């Protein structure tokens, strides 16, 4: 018997850089907290759309264009984006993946980021800047879940690739990349500390 695996869903996880991550994250952390302080429009948007937390998604979502530090992040992401594109075998001849959006997320205690995807984008990802112990990672949903008609539950010992949900733990200095149509969420932060990350989108058109 041969069991075939069709239509895999790829999620890429890696350290952003081999050396200098702590120093780079210190600068990112400083700018993230300063932006929250300065960004009145973002705080108002977050109060309505991101209760208890702060995100610059609704106000300043092109940080790579205005900050040398976030521009440096874009540069560091380049080799990882290329590795992902190679793994999924995208035909990018005559085309180029470009970062279109880059924003920050600050999740204090009890803040949740509900299930969503990134419309009008090709590749999305998150880079973790500050992750206190016990703060949540990112949880992905099987894109076929709404078509699981009469499917039995999975065994408690089931491999991650066969489960309807897959969670990747967050760690400072780590990067996660995924195709933008893949729905994901961040469960409530139960730790009395802020989890800080940078999210971004890429497009080829």
DAPE-V855489 format. One record per backbone hydrogen bond with DSSP energy under -0.5 kcal/mol. NH is the residue of the N-H (numbers start at 1). CO is the residue of the C=O. E is the energy in kcal/mol with one decimal. If there is no record, write none. Layout:
<<NH:CO:E> <NH:CO:E>>
This chain:
<<4:2:-0.6> <6:4:-0.6> <10:8:-0.5> <12:177:-2.7> <14:175:-1.9> <16:173:-2.6> <24:20:-2.2> <25:21:-2.8> <26:22:-1.9> <27:23:-1.5> <28:24:-2.2> <29:25:-3.1> <30:26:-2.0> <31:27:-2.1> <32:28:-2.7> <33:29:-2.3> <34:30:-2.0> <35:31:-2.6> <36:32:-2.0> <37:33:-1.7> <38:34:-2.2> <39:35:-2.5> <40:38:-1.6> <43:39:-2.1> <44:40:-2.2> <45:41:-2.4> <46:42:-2.6> <47:43:-2.0> <48:44:-1.1> <49:45:-2.2> <50:46:-3.2> <53:50:-2.3> <54:106:-2.1> <56:104:-1.7> <59:56:-1.6> <60:56:-1.4> <61:59:-0.5> <63:102:-2.1> <65:62:-2.4> <66:62:-0.5> <66:63:-0.9> <67:63:-1.8> <71:67:-2.2> <72:68:-2.1> <73:69:-1.6> <74:70:-2.1> <75:71:-2.0> <76:72:-2.4> <77:73:-1.9> <78:74:-0.8> <78:75:-0.8> <80:77:-0.6> <81:77:-2.6> <82:78:-2.1> <83:79:-1.9> <84:80:-2.3> <85:81:-2.5> <86:82:-2.2> <87:83:-2.0> <88:84:-2.1> <89:86:-0.6> <90:85:-2.0> <92:90:-1.1> <95:92:-2.6> <98:96:-0.5> <98:203:-2.9> <100:201:-2.0> <101:201:-1.1> <102:61:-2.2> <103:199:-2.4> <105:197:-2.6> <106:54:-3.3> <107:105:-0.5> <107:195:-2.8> <108:106:-0.7> <110:189:-4.5> <111:108:-1.6> <113:186:-2.5> <114:112:-0.6> <116:184:-2.3> <118:180:-2.3> <119:117:-0.7> <121:118:-0.9> <122:202:-2.7> <123:202:-1.7> <124:178:-3.0> <125:200:-1.7> <126:176:-2.2> <127:198:-3.1> <128:174:-2.4> <129:127:-0.6> <129:196:-2.1> <130:196:-2.1> <132:194:-0.5> <135:132:-2.0> <138:168:-2.3> <139:185:-2.8> <140:166:-3.4> <141:183:-2.3> <142:164:-2.7> <145:142:-2.0> <147:144:-2.5> <148:145:-1.5> <149:147:-2.1> <151:148:-1.1> <158:155:-1.8> <162:159:-1.6> <163:159:-0.6> <163:160:-1.0> <166:140:-2.2> <168:138:-2.8> <169:167:-0.5> <173:128:-2.9> <174:171:-2.3> <175:14:-2.6> <176:126:-2.3> <177:12:-2.4> <178:124:-2.5> <179:10:-0.6> <180:122:-2.0> <182:179:-2.0> <183:181:-0.6> <184:116:-2.5> <185:139:-2.0> <186:113:-2.7> <189:111:-1.7> <190:188:-0.7> <193:191:-2.4> <195:107:-2.0> <196:130:-2.8> <196:194:-0.6> <197:105:-2.3> <198:127:-2.9> <199:103:-2.6> <200:125:-1.8> <201:101:-1.8> <202:123:-2.7> <203:98:-2.3>>
